[in-house]
Structure formats: C-alpha cells, structure tokens
Amino acid sequence: MAVIGIDLGGTKTAGIILEGERIEERYREETDASSQEGVLRGLAQACSELMEKAARRGIGIEAVGLGIAGFVDFERGVVTEAPNHPLRDAHVRDILADKTGLPVFVDNDANVAALAEARLGAGKGSRYLVHLTLGTGIGGGIIIDGRIYRGALGAAAELGHMIVLEDGPMCNCGARGCLEALASGVAIYRRVEEAAAAGRISPAVEEFLSDPMAFSAETLGRHADAGDALARDILSTAGHHLGTGIASLVNIFNPDAVTLSGGLLGCFHHMEGAMREAFEGTAIAISRDHVRILRSTLGNDGGTLGAALLALEGLS
C-alpha cells in the first residue's frame, strides 16, 4: 500500500511517496505563505506532482497525510490556527480530497513526527513516547498506548509552553518561563543579545555584534566548539532547562522513550550534559530509570514519514 506524506513548513513544503517502509519518491518546493489560497494551492500542487510520479511508476496511491504546525481539528480536518501560515479555519482535508479524489488526513506536524519516531525512528517499538522538536521554537507530540494523544480540541502536546521557571523570560505565547522561552533557538539568541547589551566580551558576542541578523544557535555552537566559554555557558543553561522540562514530562507520562529532533541537535553536544544532570536530579526514579532519551534517527524525513504514517493509520 502506498501513500503520500506532506510536511508543510514555513518556508519549504516537503513530500514523499511511502510504500511499506520505503520512500519511493520525494517532492520539495518553497511554501507560498502569502495567502491562505497560496498555501492551499501549493499543497494541491505537491499532491498532483507526487501522484504523477506514482502513475509513471505504476504505483497506486491510497491516501494523503499532511502535517502542519498549528492547531488542527483532526476529526474535521480543519486547521483552526497556524502561527507560520495564513491558515484560519481552513478546511484542508475536504479541499485536498476534492482535488485528489483520495482520503486525506491532517494533523499537527509535531504529532506526526512523534508517530514517526514511535513507528520507524529512535523510539521504534515504544507504545508510550514523548517527542520534542527543538528549533526556533519547541513543539511536541505524545504517543499513548500506540496512538497520538490530541486532547479535547486537538490542542494537546504544546510541550514548549510548559512553565519550567516561574516568572522567567517572556515567551511569544504571552506567558513567562515557558520551556520555549528558555531552551529554544529564540531563547539562545536572546541570551546572546543580552550578553552583548551587558558588554560581555567573547568571540561569539563579537560575531553577533558584527551581524545580528545572521547569528543563530548554529553559530553559537561553532563558537562553543572553538572553546568560547560564554557560548558554552549559554548552551549549557539551555540544556539545564530542557532537562528540567523533560523530567516533568517523564514524571507525568511515564514514557518508554523521549525523542528529540530539530535544528538545535547540531549543538546538542554542548547541552546534553547539563540536560541529563537536571533530568537525573529531578525525575521520579521509577520513570527515570525506565525511559530512554534519544536523538531522532529520521533526520529531515521525520515530518513527511509521520504524515504518511498518519494516512496509513487513517486507512486501517
């Protein structure tokens, strides 16, 4: 059985044809986020091109799965709100089903990434899994008894907005002390910005001051690799907060595995020691000693694989 999986990103739309556990074809194009119509047109184009590739190879497509950052009413296939796209109350499932003539299944991108980790990735075989996407922000997905946990309105697993430091730094969501405000790419950038404003001197700060717009967590990681003490301290602090957050999630959900993906994994070696120390000192022993904290093994394919698996589950 073959299905299409599409990961709708803020800048790129990626797609695959999955047959069994094998990726047969790929698609990648810039996302037109200028309007809701542009986003939907791009999704239809991705489906059309992948279906054409399948037809040329004699592959029969059975369904389409889609992962998107935002709040999704899974039962209705409606994207109610999306922070990185102009989608509001968008009936994505029905629109794409009309365009393709196929069953379409739509869910949050971190939810489907969690599904991919539990089925095919680092957490393969786990029936209870927590997944964190570590990038500009922090997203999350939860697998309970082998199934995605969505909550009452499809808004569950906003794990980046768990409070880990009361009265901590302001988060984009409007609260203070969220995990995202302490351990994401944005949080790391903010700490470099604060160090520069305070007049702290280091090679990382000097590069930041020379071109703030080009500076990123990856840049900071490069300076940490070169021995910059400030860079290492900032990443270690982010790792500490991440470990505290993971401990709370493990205490609540008692998972088999916590899996981590996203752009911050490039400098994760400077965060991991502090993360594990905070986790070990905070998590309840019975859950702590059972869980595995693992880096994703799926690379950039986690989102598309998860979307494809969502389609397969929808057909079963």
N, C-alpha and C positions, 0 to 999 in steps of 0.2 A: 504494500500500500504506500502510495506517495502523496505527500502534502507539501504545501508552500508555507514557509515561515518568514514573517517580515518583522524587522525591528525598526520602528520609526524613531529616529534620533533627531536632535535639534538641528543638526547640520547635515547628517547623512541618513539615507534610507537604505538598509541592507536587507537582502532577501536570499533565501535558499530553497531548493527542492530537496526534501529529505525522503529517502526511500529506505525502509528499515532503519538502520542507524548510520547510513551512508549519505553524505552530502553529494548530490549528483550535479547540481548547477548552482551558480551564485549570481547575485544582482547587487549593484551598488550605484547609487546616484545621489546627488545633492538634494536635500529636502527643500522644497519651496514652502517656506513658512510665512510667506507674505500675506496669506489669507486662508480661511478655512477651505475655500474652494481649491486653492493651490495645493494644500496638504492632501485633500481627498483625491484630486487629480493625479498627484504623484503616487499615491497608494494604488490607484487603479492601473497606472502605467506599470508599476512594479509587478502587479499580478499578471497583467497582459503579457509582458515580456517573458516572465518565467513560464507562463502557460505555453507560449510559443516555443520556447526552448524544450519544454517537455514534449510537445507534439512532434517536434522534429526528431526526437529520440524514441518516440513511441511509448513515452511514459504517461500513464493516466493519473491525473491529479484528482484527488478525492475531496480536499478541503483546504481552506486557508486559515492560518493562525496569525494573529497580529499582537505585538507587544508595544505599548506606548507609555511614556512617562505621563502620569496623570491619574485622575480618579475615574474609574471605569465601573459602570453598572453592568456587570458581567451578564446577568440574566437577560437584559435588553440589548446588549451590545452597543451601549451608548457611552461615549467619552463625555463625562459631565463637565470636566475642567482639566486643562493641561497647562502646566507652567511654562513649557517651552514651545508651545504651538498655539495658534489661534483657534483651538477647538473648544467649543462650548455647546453642550447638549447636542453633540454631533452623533447621528445615528450611523456610525461607521459600519456596523455589521450589515445592516439592511442595504446600505448604499453599495458596498462591495459585493454583497450577494447578488444584487441586481446586475452589477457589471460583469461578474464572473460566471454566474449560474451555479455557484458552488456554495456549500455550507461555509460560513465564516464565523470565527470565534475571536473575541477581542478581550484582552486583559492588560493589567498594568505590567510594564516592562520588567520591574524587579520581581514580580510574582512569577513570570515565566522564566526568568533567569534562575530563580530558586528551583523551579521544576526541572530545568535542565541540569542543574548541579546534582539534584537528588536522583535523576534517572541515568545520566550519562557522564557526569563530571566528577569532581573530587569527592562528593558525598554519595556516589553511586551506591545504591542499596539502602540508603537511610530512609526510614519512614517518618522520622521527626528531624527536621532540618531548619535552621535559620540561615538566611543568606543576606549579606550586606554588600552593597555596591558602593565602593569608595572612590569618589571622583570629585568633581566640582562641588557637589552635594553628597549626601549619603541617603541611599534608598535601601529598601529591604523587602524580603519576601519570606513567608513562613510556610513550611510543609508540615501538616499534622496528619498522622496516620496515612501518609502517602498522597495527600491531596492538598491543594493550595487552600490556605485559610484567607478568606476575603473579608470577613466581618459582615455586619448587618447591611451596609450600604456600599460595599466594595472599597472602603477607605481604610481597611486594616493594614498593618505592617508598615506604617510610616515610622520606621525604626530610627531614622535620622532625627526625629523630633521628640525622642525620649529625653527627658530632662536628666542630665547627669551632674550638673553643677548649678545648684540653686543660686540665682542672682548672677549667673555667669554672663558671658558676652551675648549681645543681641543676635538672634537668628533671623533669617529672612522671613520666617513664618510669623514673626512678631513676639515670640516668647524669648526668654533668656535661658542660657545654659543648655540648649539642645546639643545632642551629640554632633549634629551637623555644624553647629557654631564652634565646636571645639576640635574636631578631628577630620574635617573635610579639606579639600583643596582651597576653598574660600577661607576657611579658618586659618590655615597655614599661611596663606598670602597676607591675611590681616595681621598676623603676628610679626611677619617681616616688616610690614608697613609701620606697625607700632614701634619696632626696634629702630627703624630709620628715623621716625619722628622724635624718638628719645635720644638720638645722637649716638647710638651704639655703632661701633665700627667693626666691620668684618667684610671679607670678600663678597659674601652674599649680599649684604646691605649695599655695598658699593655698586654691584651689578644691578640691584633693584633701583637704586637712585639714577643710574645711567639710562634705564629704560623700563619704568614700572609696568607698562602695558605688555611687555614681552616676558615678564617674570612669571614663573609658575612653580608649583611644587616640584616638578621635574628639575627645574633649575636649582632649587634649594637642595634637592637630593644630590645633584652633581657637586655642589659645594661641600655637602656633608661627606661625600666620598673622598674629597680632597683634604678633609681634616678640619673644616671650618667648625669651630666649637659652637657658635651661635646657631648655625644651621642644624647641627646635631641635636642641640637642646630643644629647638622648636619642634623637630620631628619626634623626638623622644616624648615631649609633653603631649603632642597629639596622640602618640601611641598609648600613653598612660590613660588618657580619657577614653580612647577606643576600648582598652581592656576593661575599664570600669563599666562601660556600656554593655560590652559582651557578657560580662559577669551577670549583670541584671537580667539580660535576655536568657541566659542559661538557667539562672535561678527560677525564672518564670516558666519557661517552656520545656526544660529538661530534654534538649535535643540530643540526637546521636552525633550531629555534626553542625558546626558553624562554618560556612564557606564565605570566602572573601573574593571579590572581583573588583575591577575598575582601575583607573589610571594611577591611583596612589600606590598600587603594588610595585611600581617602578622604584619607589624609595622606601618600600615597606621594611627593608632590612634595617633601616635606622629607627623604625617604630616598633618592631616586633618584640625586642627585649623588654621595653617598658610596658608594652601591651600585655605580654604574658605575666609579668610580675604583678601588675594591677589585677589581672584576671585571677591569678592564683591566690592573691590575698583577699579577694572579695567574694568569689563564687562559693556556693554551698558545696561541701565536699562530695556528697553523693552524686551530684550532677557534674561537678568539676572533673571528677576522676573518670567519668564515663565519656564525656564529649571530646570530639576531635575538632581543633580549629585548623582549617585547611585553606590554602590558596586555591583559587579556581584553576582547573586544568583545561578549560574550554577556550581561553583567550578571547578573541573578538567574536567568537561564534556563539557565546552563551545566550545572547538575546534572540538570535534567529533560530537556534536549536530549540529554545524554550517555546517560542511561538509555534514552531512546527509540532512539538510535543503536545501543546495545547489543542491544536487541531486534531491530532490523533486521539487524544482523550475525549474530545467532543464527539468523535465518531463512534467511540466504543460504547 
